[in-house]
Amino acid sequence: MKLLDKLIIKDFLKTYLFVVLMLIMVVLVLDFTEKNDTYIRNNVPTGEILQYMLNYGLYLNNLLTPITVFISVIFITSKMAGRTEIIAILSSGVSFMRMLVPFLLSAMLIAVVSFLLNGWVLPVATAGVSQFKVEYLDKEQQSNQQHIHIKVAPNVYAYLLRYYTSNNSGYSFTLEHIEEGKLLSKFSADRIVWDTTTNAWSAKNWKLRELQEMGEHWETGEEMDTTLSITPNDFDLPLNHHETLTLPELNNQIQILEERGADNISFYRIEKYVRYMSPFAAILLTFIGVIVSAKKTRGGSGFKIALGFLLAFVYIILFLLSRTFAEAGTAYPVLAVWIPNMVFGLTGLVLYKTVPR
């Protein structure tokens, strides 16, 4: 079987790479055609477009992995079944599980590469795609942000009416300390500016109101340096910030948000769970793909490839739904994220009962 193992692994990986490249090229051509007028209108440099397409291609590779793996497995296995190679292998005394070994080894290699891409390469590419869209496609959205709420510490909340990234300044700033539904203190300022020399915020025309047992205490001033646990980077985060962090950066961000007691920490935790979960899709779908296409049929491989597309899309939809449920605040986000793998894992075990012996 060693020679056959090498042939299967070679054909599997070669087919996988071909399918990946073809699907990515098709999507990139369609994307370029759609955005070409915008590129011309905004005078986007050719180098920036090529860099964007490279980053977007890496993003597509991760998104299309379930489809490409499944299609590759079904194509290879159905071709072997059509030539009665699987019947010959099983008739020689080789078990079905032993025949699965080269397929699973290939899937494990793809899973390892996928994990490395998800943890270290893809976040950089995603950040590049987001920056390109802000700089060249959505210019009107980059000048300022409005109505910003941030939890800077347990029971301490900051608010800005408007923040300008160009000069790192914000207007109508308030900082409230609330415990058990009661306001203990409120600091407000007409404007705050980030001082790059001291790495601290400077509050202009500030007011401090503290509620005490015997009444209230007021203070006012024209300017004061403040020590907040936030920086300009916290105000200039893209909507998909958790997707643009490498795995070490993601762990660090989770730690920072835990120290603050921030409310949006669940998005970062779920992103971490997903990065450990998603590589297993290649192994599960390979297992199911071999089972589904191992039997020789009169219709050839066309129907099985169509079935592969359908099952892969079902997996992607189930994955998106489970992630939405997790981000909606379910009590067990890890369990919610793993729902697609658990469902397809059980499906694979059920289908295993139908494999040829």
Secondary structure, DSSP 8 states (H G I E B T S, - for coil): -HHHHHHHHHHHHHHHHHHHHHHHHHHHHHHHHHHHHHHHHTT--HHHHHHHHHHHHHHHHHHHHHHHHHHHHHHHHHHHHHTTHHHHHHHTT--HHHHHHHHHHHHHHHHHHHHHIIIIIHHHHHHHHHHHIIIII-GGGSSEEEEEEEEEETTEEEEEEEEETTTTEEEEEEEEEEETTEEEEEEEEEEEEEETTTTEEEEEEEEEEEEETTEEEEEEEEEEEE--S--HHHHS--TTGGGGS-HHHHHHHHHHHHHHT-TTHHHHHHHHHHHHHTTHHHHHHHHHHHHHH-S--TTTTHHHHHHHHHHHHHHHHHHHHHHHHHHTT-S-HHHHHTHHHHHHHHHHHHHHTTS--
